[in-house]
């Protein structure tokens, strides 16, 4: 890569550039911290989006990775105190991130269920591990994630 710094080559995502409207004077280059903040925000948006298709599309395999399946299913029938339910949620979050968050290397994504300290907590806690892969950055990242089981609201925090 020569002697270019990370801030010289990292840029805002296409969505952020469109949202900023290409306004004159807006800095398009970003540092690692800004990149991590944007990835955290986008993961939170993805996990807060509910995919509630009223029909079965399994006979249309192309739809699996399409925008019609963007987001997570409704978790209102899951229990945050049930290890089995939380393991299912881990699998769903992993699949969703592999499909819709291209900045994390798909094979690196691992979602870990964090056993609650309170017996009947309304919040399920998870830790997302992955490898942030945005040229030239290849950096392990961790996001602590909380799902309010009664509302389905998801909060994601960067653990860096």
N, C-alpha and C positions, 0 to 999 in steps of 0.2 A: 504494500500500500504506500510505500514511500514515507514522506514526512508529513502527510496530511493529518490533521487532528480529526477526531471523531466529529466535532462540531462543524468541520468544514464539509463533511459529506452527508450527514444525517439531515433529512428534511421532514417537514410536517407530512402527515398522511394526505392522500388526495382529498378526503373528506374535509380535513382541516383547511387545506388550501382553497377549496371551493367555498367553504363557509367564510373565510377571510376575504373572499372576493378579489384576491390578487391586488389588494389596495397598495398604492405606492407607499414605500417606507416600511411595509410590514416585513419583518425578518422571516425568511423561509427556512433558514438553517436552524437546527436545534441541537442541544447537547443531550447527553445520555439521560440526565434527570428528566428533561422535558419529554423525551421519548418514552421513558418508563411511566410517567404520569399519563401520557396519552394512551398507552397500551392498557394501563389499569382502568382508565375511564371507559375505554371501548369494551373491555371485558365486562365491566359492571353494566354497561348498556345492553350488551348481548345477553347476559344472564338475567337481566330484568325484563327482557322481551319474552312474552309468552306466546308459544306456538300452539294454537288451539284449533287445529284443522278439524272440521266436523266430519270428515270422511277419510277413509283408508286409502292411502296412495301407494301401498306396497307393490301394487301391480305396475307402477310407474317408477322404476328404479332411478331414473334421471332426477326425480324430484327430491331424492334423499339429501343431496348436497345443494339444492337450489334455495333461493330466498324464501320460498313458501314454507320451508322448514326452519327458518331462522328463529333462534331463541330456544327456550326450555319449555317443557310441558308444565301444566299446573301441578303444584306440589301440595295442594290443600288436603289431599287424602293420604299424604305421607305423615309419619310421625318423626319429629326430630329426636325423640328418645328411643327410637327403634334402630338398632344397628343395621338390620337388614334393609330397612327403608333408606338409611343414610348411605349404605353401600350402593344401592340402586341409583341414588342421586349422584354419587361419585362417578358412576359409569356414564350417566346422562351428561353431566358437566364435561367429562373428558371427551365424549363424542362431539358435543357441541363446539368445544374449543378447537378440536382437530379439524372440524369442518369450516368454521367461520372466523378463526383468528390466525391468519397466515403468518403473522410475525413471530409466533411460537412454533418451533420445529415440531411437527406432529408426533414423531416418535418420542419426543422428550416430555410430553405432557403427562403428568401424574397428579391425580387428585386424592388427597389423603383426608379421611374422616378423623376429626379430632373429638375424642370422647368427651361428653359434657361433664362439667364439674357438678352441676345441679341435676338431680334426678329427672325432673319434669320440665326441663328448659324449653321454652317456645322457640329457641334459636338453635339451628344446627350449624356447626362450625366445620370448615374445611380449609385445607391448605393446598393451593395449586402450585405445583412445581413445573418449571419448563425452561427451555433454552430460548432466550430472545435471539432471533436470527434476522437481523436487518443489516445488510452489508454496510459497513465492515464489522458491525457488532455481532459477537456471539458470546452472550453473557447469561449465566444461569440466573433465573429470577424466581421469586416466591411471592405469592399473593395470599394473604389471609382473607378468608371469605366467610361471611355470615349470612344465613338465610333465615328470615323470620317465617316460620312454617305456617302461621295463621294468615299472613298477608302475601307471602311469596316474595317479599322485598329482599333484594340481595345487596349487600355492601361488600366492596372489594377494597382491600388496603395493600399497598406495596410494602413488603417486608424488607426494605433495603435502606 
